[in-house]
């Protein structure tokens, strides 16, 4: 709280979260409230229910042009355009200061339009949603991978995990099978379905397969040649994987994967960024656990007979999470920049409106300065916010400050 830059960045981030959360009430082509022939409707709320599968549009509201309806009363969002709404009367790059062909000032394009007549202000709100979605979800995925691998490497080291050859063989088979059926075979579902739901299903598949092979491992370790207990070098294996991933240029890897994915979308990019961004988190978690795994309270937990899982999750990881928060904050900023770069290049984002796609449209008309200035400032501002938050966390956690 003593770092003013970080404090105001948190406040600004909360404000941006509110804008993204209530974006449909700030910019959209559907009325918030309307009365037609004496009947009251709330189209925005109805549309939420339709998207969730809880309701459906009935005639005459299916594919209805809400602008042509004769309302008794109507309340439109502050910006009465969706990000994809095309205003044919104001196409061909209308500047915020140009004379616009609108019915009233309520329908003015305050930040101008692009070549197809789409409102830039509405696109900015949609782009904010995309940027926050990519940054937060990709780093959530990276954090899960990084905390798991870094925690195992730092806690067990090279000689702390003793396992029978039978259980080791069963777990390796389970890993290969679970990766195939949970992610590779479900590529279409992950890219086309509800992302968080499909990820939850994939995690469930992984847990189920490992659960089945847990009992398989208990059975085969009874065989004499598979009952020998060996120390599995977790640290060496994890760090070699980290070194291999770090040696590959991240942006080039993302470009290569995005180009070969059959149905690119924003969630494809989230998945790719998350899968390649866990290495720094793994390093930090491992380094912290290497420092604390021999401290008195960890040894006391082991002496009391606590399981490795309980000791790691309830005692070791909570005391190593501080520096990881800094890495996550900076990682979110990096993910937002990566997403903007990819959408600027027109790779992997599908039809989603992003700040990078607005910047790409600015190349079509060099005089359309508003298509470069507003998205550019937005990318700069959001990345700066997360960097300042990361710097504030660094000062708060660093004992030397």
N, C-alpha and C positions, 0 to 999 in steps of 0.2 A: 504493500500500500504506500510505501515511501517513494516508490518509483512512479513518478507522475505519468510518464509515457505509458507504462504498463497498465496503470489504473484507468486512464482514459481510453486505452485500447480495449480493455475488458468492457467498459461501458459502451463503446462504439460497436463492439462485436455483439453485445446483447441487443442493441438497437437494430443491427442488421439481421439478427436472428428473427426478431419480431417482423421485420419487413418480409423476410422469406416465408415465415410461417403464415402470415396473413396476406400473402401476395395476391390471392384471388379476390380479395376485397379491396385491393389497391389498384389492380390492373386486370381487366377482363372484359370480354364481350357480353357476358351474362349479367343481367340485373341482380343486385343484391336483394331487392324487394320490388314487387310489382303487383298491381291489381288490374285484372282483365275481366271485364263484364261482371264486376262485383266480386270476383273470386280473388283471393290473396295467394301469391306464390312467392317462394324464396328459391330462385333457380340455382344460385351458387351452392346452397346447402343440398339441394336436390342432386346437383351434379356430383358432389362428394359421395352421396349415397349410391349413385349409379356407378361411380368408379370403384367403390368397395363391393359392388355386387349385391347391395342391400335393397336396391330399387331399380326401376327402369323408366325411361321416358315413354309415355303413352301418347298416341295421337291426340291432338295435332302438334305436340311438342317435339316429336322426333324430327331431327334435321330442320328445325324451324329457324328462320332468320329473325332473331329477336329485335332487330332494328326496324323491321317493317310492321311490328305489332302496334295496334291502336290501344295504348294503355289508358286506364283511368288514372293511375298513379304509377310512378316508376322512380327507383333510386339506383343509379348506375355506380360502379366503382369510380374512384377518383380519376383514374385513367380508363376511359371506356373502350379500351382495345385490349385484346389478347396479344401475346407475342407473335402469333402466327396470323393475325387478322390483316388482310390486305385491303387498304383503302385505295380503290382505283382512281379516285379523284385527286389523290395526293402522292402518286407514285413518282418515280424518277428523281429521287433524292431531294426532298423538300427540307430546306434548312429550318432551324427553330425560328429564324427571323424572316423567312419568306412569307409571302401572302399565301394562305392555305384555303382551299375550297372546303369549308366545313359549315355545318348548319348553325353552329353557335360556338362561343369560346369554350364551352364544356367539351367539345369534340376536337379541340385543337391538339396538334401533336407538339407538345412542349419541348421535346428534344429532337424534333424532326422525324423524317422517315427514311427508309432505305430505297433501293431501286424498285421494289415491288409494292411500296406503300405501307410497309409494316412499321408500326410505331416503335421508336427507339427506346422511349421511356419504359414501355411494357417489356421490351426485350432485355433491358437492363435488370429489371426485377427477376425475370426468368433466368438470366445469366447468373445473378446472385445465388439463386436456388441451386443451379448447377454447380457453381464453384464450391459452395459450402458442402453440397452432397458429395462431390468428388473428394475434397480435402478431408472431411471427417470420416467418411465410410472407408476410404482407401487406407487411412492411417489406423482406423479401428482394426481392419484386417491385418495390417502390418504389425500392429501391437500384439494381437493374439499370437501370431507366428513368432515374433521376436521375443516376447515374454516367455513363451513355452520353451523355445530352443535355448535362449540365453539362460533361463532359470535352470534347465537341466544341465547345461554345460558348466555353469558356475557352481552349482550345488554339488554335483557328483564328481566333477573333474574327470580324470582318466582312470581312477581306480575305486571310485565310490559306489558305482553301480555294479553289483554282482548279480549275475543272472545265469541260469542253466542254458546249455546249448539248445535244448528243446524249446524253451520259452523264447529265446533269441530268434530261432528259426521261425516260430509261429508269428512273432511280432513283425518280422521282416516280410513274411508273406502277407500278413494283414495290411501292412503299409502299402504294398504294391496294389493289392486288390482294392483297398479303400480309395486310393487316389484315382484309380481307373473308374470305379462305379460312382464315386461321389462327385468327381469333377470332370474328368475327360469325357465320360459317357453322357454327362448331363450338361454339356456345353450349351446346347440349344436352350434348355430350360433356364440356365443361369443368365443367359443374355436376353431371353424373351419374356420370362416370367417376372414376378415381383422379387426383386433382388434379395432382400433380407429374408423373405420366406424361403427362397430356393437355397440360400446359404445355410439357413437353419436345417433344411432337409438334408443337405450335403453333410453337415456336421453330424446329424443324427445317423446317417448311413455309416460314417466313419466310426462313431461310437459303437454302433451295433456290430460292425464287422470285427472291431477289436475285442468286443465282449465275447463274441463267438470263439475267436481264436485264443482268447485267454484260457478257456476250458480245453481247447485243443492242445495248447501248450502244456497244461497241467497233465494231460494224458500222455503226450509223447515224451515228456521228460522222465517218465518212468522207465523208458528204454535205457539200457546200460550205457550205450555209446552217446546218448543225448542228456545224461543226467549230470555230467561234469559241470561244475560252477566256474565261470570265468568272469573277469572284470572287463566290462565293456567300456572302451575309451570314448565316452560321450563327448568330452571336450575337444579331442582331436577331430572327430567326425564333424561336429558342428562347425568348428572354426575352418576346416577345409572347405565346407560348403559355403561359408561366408566369404572366404577368399575367392572362390570361383565366381560367386555372384558379383562380388565387388570388382572383379577384373573385367566384367562385361559393361560397356557404356550403357547406362540406363535408358537414355532416350532412344538410342539405336535399337535396343532390345524391345522397347515399347512399340516403336515404329514397325519393326519386323513382325511382331505378334499381331498388332492391330491390322496389318495389311493382309494377313492370312486368315483372320477370323471371318467366317462366312456371313454373319449377321452382326456387324459392329453396332455398338450402342454405348451410351454413357456408362452403363454398368459393366460392360466389357473393359472400359478404361479403368474403372474403379478396381476391378479384379486384377488387372495387369499391374497397375501402380502399387496396389497393396502387396502383391506377391514379390515384387522386386525391391520394396522399400523397408524390409524388416531387418536388414543387416546391421545398421547403426544401432537400432534398439537392442538387438542381440548382443552386440559388443558391450554396450553400457550395462545391461543387466548382468552379463557374465562378469564384468570387472567388479561390479558392486558385490556380487555374491562371493567372488573369490576373496574379498576383504572380510566379509562377515560370517562366512560359513564355519570358521573356527572360533568365533567369539563364544563367550560363556553361555549366553542364553540359547544358542543353537545346540551347544554340547549338552546343556541341561535338558532340552527337549528330547534329544536322542537318548539321554540316560534315563528319562522317565518312560521310555518305550513308545514314544510317539512315532507314527509311521512317517516314512519319507515324504509322502504327499502332504500330510498335515503340517509337518515342520516347514516344508517349502512354501506352501500356500498361505499359512497363517502366521508364520514367524519370519521367514527369510525374505520372501518377495515384498511384503509391505514395507520393509525397511530398506529396500533397494529401489523403490519405485520413483524416488525423487528426481534423480538425474534423467530418468526416462521421460518424464513429463516435458523436460526442456527439449529433448530430441523429437518428441511427438509434435510440439508446437512448431518447431522449425520444419518438421516433415510435412505438416499441413500446408505451410506456405509453399514448400517445394512442389507438392502435389497440385496445388492451384495453378502454379506457373506451368507445370507440365501439361495440365489439361488445356490451358490457354494456348500453349504452343501447338498441341495436336489439333485443336479445333481451328486454329489459324491456318494450319496446313491442310485442313479438311480431311483429317484421317480419324476414323474410328468413332465419331460422335453421332452418327446417324442423323436424325432430323432435329435433335435437341438444339435449342437456342442457347448460345454461350457468348461470353464476352469475346472470346477468340474468333468466333464466326462473324461477329460484328466488325472486328478489325479486318477480317478477310474481305468483307464487303466494301470496306473503305478503299481497297485496292482497285475496285472497278471504276470508281469515280474519285480522282485525286482531289477534286475540290470539295468533296463531302467530308469536311474537317470534323464534323460532329460524330461521325462514325469511328473516328480514330481517337478523339480527345476523351469522350465520356467513358468508353470501355477501357481505354488505356489508364485513365486516372483511377477507375474502379479496381483494376487488377493491381495497380501500384498500392492503392490504399489498403486493400484487403491483405495483401502479402505483408505490408508494413505492420499492420495490426498484429498479425500472428508472430512476426519477428520481434516486435516490442514486448509481446506477452512472454515469448521465450526468453528474452533478455531479462525481464522482470523475475521470472521463475529462477533463472540462473543466479541472480543476485540474492534472491530469498533463500535458496538452498545452499549456496556456497558459504561454507563456514568462515572463509577468509574475508568476506564482505563485511 
